[in-house]
Amino acid sequence: MMEQNYSIDEILSAVDEIHNKKKDDKNKVHTTSPLKKDYSDVPKHTLKLIEEAEETK
């Protein structure tokens, strides 16, 4: 295995990149959370059918 020497600035830069990547990954998880569905335009009898279908799953 080849031994490589890195400067302190290179190491700190790499650590910052990793830290920022973790923050970006966490933000992506939060933005992809399920959105609340708006059923206000759906007729009530259709909603009842949907609820019954979900119960039978």
WONORDA-V71898 format. One record per pair of residues at least 12 apart in sequence whose C-alpha atoms are under 8 Angstrom apart, sorted by sequence separation. I is the first residue (numbers start at 0). J is the second residue. If there is no record, write none. Layout:
# WONORDA-V71898
((I J) (I J))
This chain:
# WONORDA-V71898
none
